[in-house]
């Protein structure tokens, strides 16, 4: 819980610098691996329902969560000074703001605009003056992961790799995509995944990856897998490619381009370098191979992205972003690419930025694998 208290202290320093009296950080109960959860950042747990952390510039931080029956879990896990579990979030918030005098002060808000309209309106009605939106504050404060969060990210990566091993064991011609996806999902849950975002699809010539459907797997299919389990509040994502019945020399040759692009991107992602620097390093490999025209939509989207709940920094990896890498940032790097001769191929790892540059969290980085036919 020490990291959350440190982040609350950083929020208070920000409030003092901005001349603000307090902060309200909201969450709607959703936990996306692409977005920062401000309540998790400041309280250290993922709420089940709508919630808010109230942080005075001077005074105790209070966490208000719904539903009321979640009180025992929240009280045991939260880093906040005070915890209120309720079925009436606006009412509980009114009591906290009134008792602290914050209702009359200058307040900052994080993610109020993302709440349902009735809750946002009720919260605004409690304040004597309009608050100032600072929606990126929690993500910015939490952009450098703690040692504990790094350890959880490594465990999430381990689970993802075991999920992919399960894919290689279980996939066979004749089964449907959704059957394979369900098997992988259940396997990762059994290993401790709290949550999982899974894209898994197959074709003889993929245009991209998608959610599993009813298509029947066939010999020669290229299976694409994007496995994103969560452990102890930390998501990790690996991107993998396997061929049913064995790989061809052409497929191996084209996949080696993605592996080289991944290596170049990791070499460029050093502290102080920009997201654009790493993206251009990856794109340069594709350009050298003659695929410069394909380094844009719809042939690819981004070369990686932040892994949310804690922080979505450094954001999407594209050649326009001037966000700088910092030691302790964790995100996924993936030079996934459509190549006309083979179709879409996937190659990607979760990485952490160290003083020496990007380090993969995977035990075995992506290779083009085979599935027995």
ABEGO torsion letter per residue (X at the ends): XAAAAAAAAAAAAAAAAAGBABBBBBBAGBBBAABBBAAAAAAGBBBABBBBBBBBABEBBBBBBOBAAAAAAAAAABABABBBBBABAAAAAAAAAAAAGAAABBBBBBGAAABBAAAAAAAAAABABBBBBBAAAAAAAAABBBAAAAAAAAAAAAAAAAAAAAAAAABBBGBBAAAAAAAAAAAAAAAGBABBBBBBBBBABBAEBBBBBABBBBBGBBBBBBBBBBBGGBBBBBBBBBBBGEBBAAAAAAAAAAAAAAAAAAAABBBGBBAAAAAAAAAAAAAAAGAAAAABOAABABAEBBBBGABAOAEBBBAABABBBBBGBBBBBBABBBBAAAEBBBBBBBBBBBAAEBBBABABBBBBBBBBX
